[in-house]
């Protein structure tokens, strides 16, 4: 596809899912796959893997750097797992609720 976000959305539509505006799930669709291509939406947004964010919160550390939105990333996914990303920031402030995860 071209580099436009519309073209990438069409490729990944139906294979990954946003829950609200801040959580993105991308299940592994190929048997035996160890990685998954994931489209991270939103120009000017920042996304990070869910487990890295939650582990950092548990350790009292800042959130990981993450990935810029409006791009495709190849993300390693262990067997029997689903890629999960949290939106850390956006121009409109979407994702600020992430600081309340796990009762915080």
Backbone bond lengths (Angstrom), bond angles and torsions (degrees), N, CA, C in turn:
res aa  C-N    CA-C-N  psi(-1)  N-CA   C-N-CA  omega(-1)  CA-C   N-CA-C  phi
1 X - - - 1.457 - - 1.518 111.02 -
2 X 1.299 114.91 162.25 1.463 119.25 176.02 1.516 109.20 -68.28
3 X 1.312 116.36 176.17 1.463 119.55 -177.82 1.526 113.00 -80.55
4 X 1.318 118.39 -2.12 1.465 119.37 -178.09 1.523 110.70 -70.12
5 X 1.324 116.15 146.06 1.461 120.03 -178.99 1.522 111.46 -63.86
6 X 1.322 118.02 -30.49 1.463 120.92 179.06 1.522 110.64 -63.72
7 X 1.314 117.15 -42.78 1.465 120.59 179.01 1.523 110.81 -64.29
8 X 1.313 117.52 -43.33 1.466 119.74 179.58 1.522 111.06 -66.64
9 X 1.319 118.08 -39.83 1.473 120.10 178.40 1.515 110.35 -58.69
10 X 1.320 117.78 -40.04 1.466 121.13 -179.59 1.522 110.91 -63.26
11 X 1.323 117.43 -37.94 1.465 121.18 179.92 1.524 111.07 -66.44
12 X 1.326 117.99 -40.12 1.460 121.57 -173.37 1.526 114.05 -96.96
13 X 1.329 118.11 -6.94 1.463 120.99 179.84 1.525 109.79 -59.22
14 X 1.309 116.39 131.11 1.458 121.26 -179.81 1.515 113.94 86.72
15 X 1.332 117.85 -6.46 1.463 120.08 178.72 1.522 112.34 -115.13
16 X 1.314 116.96 -6.13 1.459 121.88 173.82 1.521 107.33 -148.71
17 X 1.338 116.28 157.03 1.459 119.51 -167.34 1.517 111.12 -139.91
18 X 1.336 116.04 133.76 1.459 122.26 172.76 1.519 109.04 -91.30
19 X 1.315 116.11 134.73 1.459 121.99 172.37 1.518 104.95 -108.75
20 X 1.329 116.17 109.66 1.461 119.82 -170.49 1.514 108.24 66.55
21 X 1.308 116.34 -142.44 1.463 120.85 178.71 1.518 112.37 -109.63
22 X 1.344 117.68 -2.79 1.456 118.79 -168.51 1.517 116.09 -119.89
23 X 1.325 119.06 -8.14 1.466 120.46 -177.94 1.521 108.85 -126.49
24 X 1.328 115.96 128.88 1.458 121.58 -179.66 1.527 109.12 -122.19
25 X 1.321 116.56 127.70 1.461 122.71 176.25 1.516 109.02 -112.16
26 X 1.329 116.21 136.59 1.463 121.79 177.96 1.524 108.11 -135.09
27 X 1.341 117.17 90.87 1.463 119.43 -178.61 1.525 111.89 -66.98
28 X 1.318 115.20 151.37 1.462 121.17 175.09 1.518 107.49 -73.16
29 X 1.320 116.79 130.25 1.460 121.38 -174.68 1.524 113.32 -109.13
30 X 1.318 117.29 -11.07 1.455 120.79 -178.01 1.517 109.83 -112.73
31 X 1.319 116.01 128.75 1.456 120.91 179.49 1.526 109.84 -60.14
32 X 1.318 116.11 132.64 1.455 121.68 178.25 1.520 115.09 81.76
33 X 1.318 118.09 -2.17 1.470 120.75 -179.55 1.522 110.43 -65.90
34 X 1.307 116.14 144.32 1.464 121.84 178.20 1.529 111.79 -115.51
35 X 1.332 115.47 -0.14 1.466 121.26 178.53 1.518 108.06 -149.14
36 X 1.318 114.88 162.62 1.457 120.96 -177.22 1.525 108.55 -141.34
37 X 1.338 116.97 134.61 1.459 120.65 170.48 1.520 107.67 -79.39
38 X 1.326 116.29 130.34 1.462 121.89 -177.35 1.523 108.36 -128.90
39 X 1.339 116.69 129.99 1.462 121.08 173.34 1.518 107.79 -90.03
40 X 1.328 116.52 120.34 1.461 122.47 177.11 1.525 107.60 -97.73
41 X 1.329 117.80 111.39 1.464 120.72 -175.04 1.526 112.73 -77.11
42 X 1.306 114.50 165.70 1.457 120.57 168.65 1.509 115.51 91.26
43 X 1.315 116.18 96.66 1.459 120.26 174.04 1.525 108.63 -60.35
44 X 1.319 116.54 133.53 1.456 120.85 179.25 1.518 114.21 83.57
45 X 1.340 117.28 6.20 1.458 120.12 177.87 1.518 109.75 -100.31
46 X 1.311 115.87 166.95 1.455 122.48 178.48 1.519 108.11 -130.80
47 X 1.331 116.92 129.82 1.463 123.41 -178.43 1.521 109.52 -121.14
48 X 1.337 116.96 146.66 1.464 121.59 175.36 1.522 108.98 -139.41
49 X 1.328 116.78 150.64 1.464 119.95 177.56 1.529 111.14 -59.59
50 X 1.316 116.33 134.93 1.474 122.21 -176.14 1.522 112.46 -51.91
51 X 1.332 117.14 -50.10 1.462 119.35 -175.89 1.519 112.11 -63.48
52 X 1.321 118.27 -35.90 1.463 120.41 177.71 1.523 111.05 -65.84
53 X 1.318 117.27 -39.39 1.468 121.11 178.87 1.524 109.98 -65.72
54 X 1.329 116.85 -48.05 1.463 120.61 -177.96 1.521 111.69 -66.70
55 X 1.343 118.02 -39.23 1.463 120.66 176.71 1.526 110.84 -63.12
56 X 1.328 117.21 -40.85 1.465 120.75 178.29 1.525 110.51 -63.59
57 X 1.341 116.68 -42.22 1.466 119.93 178.41 1.524 110.57 -62.32
58 X 1.333 117.00 -43.25 1.465 120.52 179.51 1.524 111.84 -61.26
59 X 1.330 116.80 -34.71 1.457 121.76 -178.83 1.526 112.26 -87.79
60 X 1.337 117.18 -0.83 1.455 120.83 -178.99 1.522 113.53 72.57
61 X 1.327 115.81 24.16 1.460 121.49 -178.96 1.522 110.36 -101.71
62 X 1.332 117.42 160.83 1.472 119.16 175.45 1.526 110.44 -67.26
63 X 1.311 115.43 160.71 1.469 120.97 178.11 1.525 109.42 -61.84
64 X 1.327 116.95 150.94 1.464 119.85 177.50 1.526 111.31 -64.43
65 X 1.329 116.12 165.08 1.469 121.02 -178.64 1.514 112.84 -57.65
66 X 1.293 118.21 -48.57 1.452 121.34 178.31 1.514 113.75 85.01
67 X 1.339 114.64 -171.07 1.457 124.03 -176.64 1.524 108.96 -120.91
68 X 1.310 116.74 143.30 1.461 121.13 175.23 1.515 110.33 -69.24
69 X 1.327 116.24 146.02 1.452 121.17 176.86 1.514 112.25 -73.89
70 X 1.317 114.42 173.24 1.458 124.89 -179.52 1.529 110.97 62.21
71 X 1.345 114.59 45.28 1.456 120.72 174.63 1.522 109.49 -152.89
72 X 1.326 115.06 165.10 1.461 121.81 175.59 1.518 107.41 -104.85
73 X 1.342 116.19 131.45 1.461 121.16 176.58 1.521 108.87 -121.25
74 X 1.319 115.39 147.81 1.463 119.90 171.97 1.513 106.34 -95.16
75 X 1.330 116.29 120.96 1.454 121.30 -172.81 1.521 109.59 -119.53
76 X 1.353 117.97 126.09 1.462 119.44 177.67 1.528 110.20 -67.46
77 X 1.316 115.94 134.97 1.464 121.11 -179.09 1.526 107.93 -131.04
78 X 1.338 117.85 121.77 1.462 119.57 177.70 1.529 110.99 -64.21
79 X 1.326 115.53 160.86 1.457 120.04 176.44 1.522 110.38 -55.24
80 X 1.304 117.30 143.91 1.469 124.21 178.64 1.524 113.17 60.08
81 X 1.314 117.63 32.56 1.466 121.13 179.22 1.526 109.39 -127.64
82 X 1.321 115.19 166.57 1.459 122.94 176.81 1.518 108.21 -124.41
83 X 1.314 116.77 133.58 1.461 119.70 175.42 1.530 108.26 -66.11
84 X 1.311 115.94 133.06 1.462 121.82 -179.57 1.523 107.86 -135.59
85 X 1.331 115.74 132.16 1.460 121.40 178.99 1.517 109.56 -128.18
86 X 1.335 115.94 144.24 1.463 122.40 174.11 1.518 108.72 -109.39
87 X 1.323 115.54 136.06 1.466 120.26 175.28 1.527 106.66 -76.71
88 X 1.320 115.84 118.83 1.460 120.49 -178.70 1.514 112.46 -87.09
89 X 1.333 116.49 -33.75 1.461 119.59 -177.75 1.515 109.79 -158.16
90 X 1.301 114.51 163.24 1.461 121.34 174.36 1.517 107.45 -160.51
91 X 1.328 116.52 164.21 1.468 118.68 178.59 1.525 112.57 -57.56
92 X 1.336 117.36 -32.21 1.465 120.79 -178.38 1.523 112.25 -91.29
93 X 1.332 117.77 0.45 1.456 120.27 179.87 1.512 113.72 83.28
94 X 1.327 118.20 10.73 1.458 120.55 176.88 1.511 107.61 -61.98
95 X 1.314 116.83 139.56 1.451 120.56 177.94 1.513 113.65 100.02
96 X 1.327 117.48 -3.79 1.462 118.80 178.84 1.525 111.65 -62.60
97 X 1.331 117.02 -22.31 1.450 119.96 179.57 1.521 112.01 -66.92
98 X 1.333 118.78 -11.94 1.453 120.65 -178.48 1.519 112.11 -61.68
99 X 1.318 118.86 -25.35 1.457 120.86 178.49 1.519 111.51 -67.90
100 X 1.333 117.30 -13.91 1.461 120.48 179.59 1.522 112.45 -94.80
101 X 1.325 117.74 3.41 1.458 120.05 178.09 1.517 109.37 -62.40
102 X 1.311 116.30 147.86 1.464 122.72 179.82 1.526 111.74 55.31
103 X 1.328 116.53 36.43 1.457 120.65 173.08 1.508 115.31 76.79
104 X 1.313 118.15 18.75 1.475 119.88 -178.77 1.485 111.47 -102.00
